[in-house]
């Protein structure tokens, strides 16, 4: 089984969904490494919304989060875009693509990705479960089913590919 390193590009507004997604991935793929921004991007308790925004905009917190996310986007085996997430996640997808890292995307319920985001994603999945199935295949737990999605990501582990 191949070790798999993933990064999830998503809006801070979706931090709870990202954490749930990571829990589900860990349950299904025991040897996965998740480059998890959610622990670094959580402001201290007790701040007002305005204070949380200010916390994000400081170099000490925001700068560290940016550096972590930038490095994760270019070093992961695969980046997962969870939509609808806005410009920061779109920039992360762009960083990944520029570094040659494949991207799996899940559109938000009402999202219509623009030309650039749509084209940057290697494989669009219908939902999180489909992403987890694909990640399971990429981690070497391929069930022998059609690997067209894996081939699109160019990291399929099947020898007969």
C-alpha positions in Angstrom: 0.0 0.0 0.0 1.3 3.4 -1.0 1.7 6.2 1.5 -0.5 9.1 0.3 -0.1 12.8 1.2 -3.1 15.1 0.6 -3.9 18.7 1.1 -7.5 20.1 1.1 -8.0 23.5 -0.4 -11.2 25.0 1.0 -12.5 28.2 2.5 -12.1 28.8 6.3 -15.9 29.1 6.3 -15.9 25.3 5.7 -13.4 24.4 8.5 -15.9 22.0 10.1 -16.6 20.2 6.8 -12.8 19.9 6.1 -12.3 18.4 9.6 -15.1 15.9 9.0 -13.6 15.1 5.5 -10.2 14.4 7.1 -11.7 12.1 9.7 -13.5 10.1 7.0 -10.3 9.9 5.0 -8.2 8.7 8.0 -10.9 6.0 8.7 -10.6 4.6 5.2 -6.9 5.1 4.4 -4.7 4.2 7.4 -1.4 5.3 5.9 -2.6 8.8 4.7 -0.7 11.9 5.7 -3.0 15.0 5.7 -1.3 18.4 5.5 -3.9 20.0 7.7 -4.3 23.7 7.8 -7.3 23.6 10.2 -5.1 23.3 13.3 -3.0 26.3 12.2 -5.8 28.5 11.1 -7.9 28.4 14.3 -7.8 31.7 16.1 -7.7 31.9 19.9 -11.0 31.4 21.7 -13.0 34.4 22.8 -12.3 36.7 19.9 -15.1 38.7 18.2 -15.5 38.2 14.4 -13.6 41.5 13.8 -10.8 40.4 16.1 -10.6 37.0 14.3 -10.3 38.8 11.0 -7.5 40.9 12.4 -5.8 37.8 13.8 -5.8 36.3 10.3 -4.3 39.4 8.8 -1.3 39.6 11.1 2.0 38.3 9.9 2.5 36.1 12.9 -0.7 34.1 12.4 -1.7 34.7 8.8 1.9 34.6 7.6 2.5 31.2 9.2 -0.7 29.9 7.8 0.1 31.1 4.3 3.6 29.6 4.4 2.2 26.2 5.6 -0.5 26.2 2.9 1.8 27.3 0.2 4.3 24.5 1.0 1.5 21.9 1.4 0.0 22.8 -2.1 3.3 22.1 -3.8 4.4 19.0 -1.8 1.3 16.9 -1.5 0.7 13.9 -3.8 -2.8 15.3 -4.5 -4.8 18.4 -3.6 -8.5 18.2 -3.0 -10.6 21.4 -3.8 -13.8 21.5 -1.7 -16.2 24.1 -3.2 -17.6 26.6 -3.0 -14.5 28.2 -1.6 -13.5 31.4 -3.2 -10.3 33.0 -4.2 -7.8 31.7 -1.6 -8.7 28.0 -2.5 -8.5 28.9 -6.2 -5.0 30.3 -5.6 -4.0 27.1 -3.8 -5.3 25.0 -6.7 -3.2 27.2 -9.0 -0.1 26.7 -6.9 -0.6 22.9 -7.0 -1.1 22.8 -10.7 2.0 25.0 -11.3 4.0 22.5 -9.2 2.6 19.5 -11.1 0.4 18.3 -8.3 -2.9 16.7 -9.4 -6.1 18.2 -8.2 -9.4 16.5 -7.4 -12.4 18.8 -7.1 -15.9 18.7 -5.6 -18.2 21.5 -6.7 -20.2 23.3 -4.1 -24.0 22.6 -4.3 -24.6 25.8 -6.3 -21.1 26.4 -7.7 -20.4 26.8 -11.3 -16.5 27.0 -11.5 -15.1 29.5 -13.9 -13.0 28.5 -16.8 -9.6 28.6 -14.9 -10.7 26.6 -11.9 -12.6 24.1 -14.0 -9.6 23.5 -16.2 -7.1 23.3 -13.4 -8.9 20.4 -11.7 -7.9 17.0 -13.1 -11.0 15.1 -11.9 -14.3 16.6 -10.7 -16.1 14.3 -8.3 -19.8 14.4 -7.5 -19.4 14.2 -3.7 -17.0 13.5 -0.8 -17.6 9.8 -0.9 -16.5 9.6 -4.5 -13.3 11.5 -3.5 -12.6 9.0 -0.8 -13.1 6.1 -3.2 -10.6 7.7 -5.6 -8.1 8.4 -2.8 -8.4 4.8 -1.7 -7.5 3.7 -5.2 -4.5 6.1 -5.3 -3.3 4.8 -1.9 -2.9 1.4 -3.6 -6.1 -0.2 -2.4 -7.4 -0.3 -6.0 -10.2 -2.9 -6.4 -9.3 -3.5 -10.0 -12.2 -1.3 -11.3 -11.8 1.1 -14.2 -9.0 3.5 -13.3 -9.9 6.3 -15.7 -9.9 8.8 -12.8 -6.6 7.5 -11.6 -5.1 7.8 -15.0 -6.4 11.4 -15.2 -4.5 12.1 -12.0 -1.4 10.3 -13.4 -0.6 8.6 -10.1 -2.4 5.3 -10.5 -0.6 2.6 -8.6 -1.9 -0.4 -10.7 1.0 -2.1 -12.4 -1.0 -3.1 -15.5 -1.9 0.5 -16.2 
